Amino acid sequence: MLRKPLFLSRLHRSLVSNFSSFAAIAAFLLALIPAAPALAQQQVFKVTTIPEEAATEQVRKFGPITKYLERVLNMKVEFTPVNDYPAAVEALVNKQVDMVWFGGFTHVQAQLRSGGKIVPIAQREEDTQFRSVFITLADSGIKTLADLKGKQVSFGSQSSTSGHLMPRSFLLQAKIDPDKDFKRVAYSGAHDATIASVVGGRVDAAALDITVWRKFVDEKKVDTNKVSVFFTTPGFYNYNWSVHADMPAALRERVTKALLDLSMANPEGKEILTLNRATKYIATKSENYRDLETAGRSAGLIK
């Protein structure tokens, strides 16, 4: 039997060994290739809002801005409604979401809850001089805030700026204490439910966000011959988009720019801004909401 020369046997073993090593390295490198897209897909930017209106309305309202952010940020963006105002606060404080549409008071609550780690990045231009309205049935006989004494009155959520904090604050300034002077204080949980409580006769009067009231009027969802505004508050700072201070600075800048770039001059921007009852977004800062913290402490809503 012929045998291979010794040098050929050694060459064969060397080639087999090198091929096995090369194959192992190649397999390792190939295994890494699908990992990169998978990693990118896992990067999700999560958004939520205080539930000032029904969940279906929230999804309709924030759907277009979610798609817009997904495109300009080049990452997956998810919008998920929460059950109540405190849940929105906890979601951002605990970094379960990346950005929240807060009312001014919930922003303050999140700041206090987080030890100053919440950053407001943009607000609607309308939020520099926001207002609340008090509404009642046209035949109720209620014409002034003083007429509310002895009546059943509804606010929105207890954590709502325009649906509770500021209406309560202006009542106290008028020497009217809701807890002592009203027959009953109710909390509807949301502005649309507040309107329904007056329309349905469950309360005599109620306070809510002026922009929600105007939306209902414009969409003819409320008959102003039967329900009307009898008091409009002075202006105050209100809603904003907030993020956690631990968000990377580069991402925060990109998100802020995306919001400030929205314009009524193009169809996409017009749809988003109109749904959010805005003409444009402007930059904001924490100092704008200090008066709301003062009002919250004066009204006994912040201990």
Helices and strands as residue ranges (DSSP letters): H 6-32, H 35-42, E 44-49, H 55-73, E 76-79, H 85-93, E 99-102, H 104-114, E 118-124, G 125-129, E 132-137, G 145-148, E 152-155, I 161-165, H 166-173, H 178-181, E 184-187, H 191-199, E 205-209, H 210-218, E 227-232, E 240-244, H 249-260, H 267-275, E 281-282, G 286-289, H 290-298
